[in-house]
């Protein structure tokens, strides 16, 4: 089968492309991050995004319809660069 040819797979049409492993770029991954013991004023989407951005690019944050987080920690999905070390803790002054 040639690259880009449409193949008939059970009840679906798929575009089949051939790609070598050396062409795949794997420089980021998404992980779930929890920040514990934030002040109550920071348990919202606006300030929480700022705190999470210290770890990486914020993809999704678990907040309610009022954009506030509840519970003991702030929880978000963050894209991190895999060639950089993980932050063990962040402190803000």
N, C-alpha and C positions, 0 to 999 in steps of 0.2 A: 504494500500500500504506500502510495506517495505521500509526502508531507503536505498537509492541508486538504487531503481528500476526505470527503464525508463518508463515514462508514455507518452501516445499519446495525445498531445494537438494539436489543429487545425494546421495541416501541419508542426508541429515542434516536435522534440524529446527533452524533457527536462530531466535533471537529477534531481530527487527530493531527497533532503536530509533533514532530520529532525535535527534541531538545537534548543537548548533551549536558552532563552534570557540571561541566566547567562554566556553562552559561547561567547557572542558577546562582543568584546573589542571596546569601543568607547573612545579613548584617544586623537584623533586628528580630526581636521576638516579643510577643505580648504576654504579660503575666498579671495576675491579680495581686495588688498590694494593699496592705492594711497599715494605717497610721494610728497608733495607740496614743491615748492621753492628750488629745488635742483640746484646747480650750473650747468651751461651748460656742463661743462666737465664731470659731473656725469650722464648725460642723455644718457647713453649707457648701453649695456647688462653687460659688465664686472664690471664696478663700481656700476651700479644699482643693480646687484645681491648681491654685498657686502652690500649695504645699506638695501636691502630687507631682507637679512639673519639675520639682527638684530631683525626682527619680527618673522621669522620662516623659514622653509625650502622652497626655491623658487621652484615652480612647473612649472610655465610658466610666461614669461614676454612679454608684448606688445611692440615689437620693430620691425623696418622695416628690409629689407633684408641686410642693412648695419650694423645691430645690434645697431641702434640708435633709441632713443625715441624722439617723437616730441610732442609738446603741453605744457600745463601748469604743468603737473605732470607726474610722472613715475607710471605705472600701472602694477601690477603683481598678480598672483595667488600664495598664500603662505599657506603652511600647518602649522597650529599652534597647540600647545598642549593645550587642553581645561582645564587642571587643573592648568594652570599658568595664571596670569593676563595679559591682553592686554597692549601693550606699547601705551601710549598716545602721546608720542613724543620721538624722538631720536636726540641726538646732538653729533656731532663728532668734535674733536679738532685736 
